[in-house]
Amino acid sequence: MSVRKPFPDVLAGIADVDGWLTDEQARRLHERAWELQEGAQIVEIGSFRGRSLIVLASAAPAGVRIVSIDPHGGGDRGPQEIAPDQHLGDADHAAFTANLQQAGVAERVTHIRKMSADALGDVDSDIDLLYIDGAHRFGPARRDIVDWGDRVPDGGTMLIHDSFSSIGVTLALLSATFVTGRWRYTGRSGSLAEYRREPMSVAGSALNFLRQGLQLGWFVRNVIIKGALTLKLYPLTRIFGHKTRDWPY
């Protein structure tokens, strides 16, 4: 039987685990996983070295199935690391395994070492909590939102990292969640956007479109910051309130 951990303990436990999940984003993941009931299912697309997965597995009640989908092929690892590199992928996989074991959650997780597009048939039943942090290019990001999102029933939750920050992910949202009457935008923690699957009226869909549209100003800010960081124009990033040399998340 799993023993759930309160958020401060989980946060301390992932302090040395590589990844781009901020503390507030970790809190949102923890809260959504904590709310689940026995028999529910969590699917994470893009686990890297396990930072976010440890949060989810540490918060979910006993009896919740937790699936990680990541090919660990060394591609789409982070900013400007797109091309596959199997040496890096194998190192990520080894770190992922060690980190889950160190956190005491390895036995809770089923890891599918495949691309997300190839893993749809490996996951049975509904997905009550879907966390997407896979490839950030438009095509793969949109497929994850549409294809995996279709597996989430009414009342389920979809969380998407790098929303209104990555160009590819934001374009995927514009073509998927902005124009559907099924995904209600409920807010974000930095670039971690949360959606609840529920039918909406025409008026509700219009309001939902507007609420997401209001996030595009923050998206433009992030694109400018990323461009300035790439060109090493650090004073420009500070004008936009970004005080580190890390990409905004």
C-alpha positions in Angstrom: 0.0 0.0 0.0 1.4 3.4 -0.9 1.8 6.1 1.7 1.0 9.5 0.3 3.3 12.4 1.2 2.3 16.0 2.0 3.6 18.6 -0.5 6.5 20.0 1.5 8.0 16.5 1.9 7.5 15.9 -1.9 9.1 19.2 -2.8 12.1 18.5 -0.6 12.4 15.0 -2.2 12.6 16.4 -5.8 15.1 19.2 -5.0 18.0 17.3 -6.7 15.9 15.8 -9.5 16.6 17.4 -12.9 13.7 18.9 -14.8 11.9 22.2 -15.5 8.9 21.9 -13.2 8.7 24.9 -10.8 7.6 24.6 -7.2 4.2 26.1 -7.9 3.7 23.8 -10.8 4.6 20.9 -8.6 2.0 22.0 -6.1 -0.7 22.0 -8.8 0.2 18.5 -9.9 0.2 17.4 -6.3 -3.2 18.8 -5.6 -4.8 17.2 -8.7 -3.3 13.8 -8.0 -4.3 14.0 -4.3 -8.0 14.5 -5.3 -8.2 11.3 -7.3 -10.1 8.3 -6.0 -9.0 4.6 -5.9 -9.3 3.1 -9.4 -8.4 6.2 -11.2 -5.6 6.4 -13.8 -2.9 9.0 -14.3 -0.9 9.2 -17.6 2.2 11.3 -18.0 3.6 12.0 -21.4 7.2 13.1 -21.2 8.8 12.1 -17.9 12.5 13.0 -18.6 14.2 12.1 -15.3 11.1 11.7 -13.2 10.7 15.1 -11.4 7.0 15.5 -12.1 6.2 11.8 -12.0 7.5 11.6 -8.5 5.1 14.4 -7.5 2.2 12.6 -9.0 3.0 9.2 -7.6 3.7 10.6 -4.1 0.3 12.3 -4.0 -2.0 9.8 -5.7 -4.1 7.5 -3.4 -3.5 3.8 -3.2 -5.2 2.0 -6.1 -4.5 4.7 -8.6 -2.7 3.4 -11.7 0.2 5.6 -12.9 1.6 5.3 -16.4 4.7 7.1 -17.7 5.2 7.4 -21.5 8.7 8.4 -22.6 10.9 6.8 -25.2 14.1 8.2 -23.5 15.6 8.5 -27.0 17.6 11.6 -26.1 15.5 14.0 -28.3 13.1 16.7 -27.2 14.9 16.9 -23.9 14.6 20.6 -23.4 15.3 24.0 -24.9 17.3 23.6 -28.2 17.8 19.8 -27.6 15.5 18.4 -30.3 17.6 15.8 -32.2 17.7 12.3 -30.8 20.8 11.1 -29.1 20.6 7.6 -27.7 23.6 8.0 -25.4 21.7 10.9 -23.7 18.5 8.9 -23.7 20.0 6.0 -22.0 21.5 8.3 -19.4 18.1 9.9 -18.8 16.5 6.4 -18.5 19.1 5.4 -15.9 18.5 8.6 -13.9 14.8 8.2 -14.2 14.9 4.7 -12.8 17.2 5.6 -10.0 15.2 8.7 -9.0 11.9 6.8 -8.8 13.6 4.2 -6.7 15.1 6.8 -4.4 11.7 8.4 -4.0 10.1 5.1 -3.2 7.5 5.3 -6.0 9.1 2.9 -8.6 6.7 0.1 -7.9 3.7 2.4 -8.5 4.7 3.4 -12.0 4.3 1.5 -15.3 6.8 3.0 -17.8 6.1 2.6 -21.5 9.3 3.4 -23.4 7.8 4.5 -26.6 6.9 7.6 -28.4 3.5 8.8 -27.3 1.9 8.4 -30.7 2.9 4.7 -30.6 1.7 4.0 -27.1 -2.0 4.7 -27.4 -2.8 1.0 -27.6 -0.7 0.2 -24.5 -2.9 2.1 -22.1 -6.4 0.7 -21.3 -9.4 2.5 -19.9 -10.1 6.1 -19.2 -7.5 8.6 -18.1 -8.6 10.7 -15.2 -5.5 12.9 -15.0 -3.5 13.5 -18.1 -0.2 15.4 -17.8 1.4 16.4 -21.2 5.1 17.5 -21.3 6.2 15.7 -24.4 7.7 17.0 -27.7 6.9 20.7 -27.9 6.8 21.0 -31.7 3.4 21.8 -33.1 2.6 18.4 -34.7 3.5 16.1 -31.8 2.1 18.5 -29.2 -1.3 18.7 -31.0 -1.5 14.9 -31.4 -0.9 14.5 -27.7 -3.6 17.0 -26.8 -6.1 15.6 -29.3 -5.5 11.9 -29.3 -4.6 11.4 -25.6 -7.1 14.1 -24.6 -9.9 12.0 -26.2 -9.2 9.3 -23.6 -10.1 11.7 -20.7 -13.8 11.4 -19.7 -16.1 14.3 -18.6 -14.8 15.5 -15.2 -11.2 14.5 -15.9 -8.3 16.9 -16.0 -5.6 17.6 -18.6 -2.5 19.6 -17.6 -0.1 20.9 -20.2 3.4 22.1 -19.5 5.0 25.0 -21.6 1.5 26.3 -22.5 1.6 30.0 -23.6 5.4 29.8 -23.5 6.6 27.3 -26.2 5.6 28.4 -29.7 4.7 24.8 -30.8 2.6 24.0 -27.7 0.8 27.4 -27.9 -0.1 26.8 -31.6 -1.3 23.4 -30.7 -3.6 24.9 -28.0 -4.9 27.5 -30.5 -5.9 24.7 -32.9 -7.3 22.4 -30.2 -8.5 23.8 -26.9 -9.4 27.3 -28.1 -11.9 26.0 -30.6 -13.5 23.1 -28.8 -16.5 23.1 -26.5 -15.0 20.3 -24.4 -12.0 21.6 -22.6 -12.6 24.4 -20.0 -9.5 26.3 -19.2 -9.3 26.7 -15.4 -6.0 28.5 -14.9 -2.3 28.1 -14.9 0.8 28.0 -12.7 3.4 29.7 -14.9 3.4 27.7 -18.1 1.5 24.8 -16.6 -2.1 25.2 -17.9 -5.0 23.2 -16.5 -8.1 22.1 -18.4 -11.2 20.3 -17.2 -13.1 18.1 -19.6 -16.7 19.1 -19.6 -19.4 20.1 -22.2 -19.9 23.8 -22.6 -22.6 25.9 -24.1 -22.0 28.3 -27.0 -21.7 31.2 -24.5 -19.4 29.1 -22.3 -17.2 28.2 -25.2 -16.9 31.9 -26.2 -15.9 32.8 -22.7 -13.4 29.9 -22.6 -11.9 31.2 -25.8 -11.5 34.7 -24.3 -10.0 33.4 -21.1 -7.3 31.5 -23.0 -6.8 34.5 -25.4 -5.9 36.7 -22.5 -2.9 34.5 -21.9 -1.3 35.4 -25.2 0.2 38.6 -23.9 2.2 36.4 -21.5 3.1 34.2 -24.4 4.5 37.1 -26.4 6.5 38.2 -23.3 8.0 34.7 -23.0 9.0 34.5 -26.7 10.8 37.8 -26.4 12.6 36.7 -23.3 13.7 33.4 -25.0 14.9 35.3 -28.0 16.8 37.8 -25.8 18.4 34.9 -23.8 19.5 33.2 -27.1 21.1 36.4 -28.2 22.5 37.1 -24.7 20.6 40.3 -24.4 20.3 39.9 -20.7 19.4 43.6 -19.9 16.3 43.1 -22.2 15.1 40.1 -20.2 15.3 42.1 -17.0 13.1 44.8 -18.5 10.4 42.1 -18.8 10.9 41.0 -15.2 13.0 37.9 -15.9 16.0 37.9 -13.6 17.7 34.6 -14.4 19.3 33.2 -17.5 17.0 30.2 -17.5 14.1 30.0 -19.9 10.8 31.0 -18.5 8.5 28.2 -17.3 
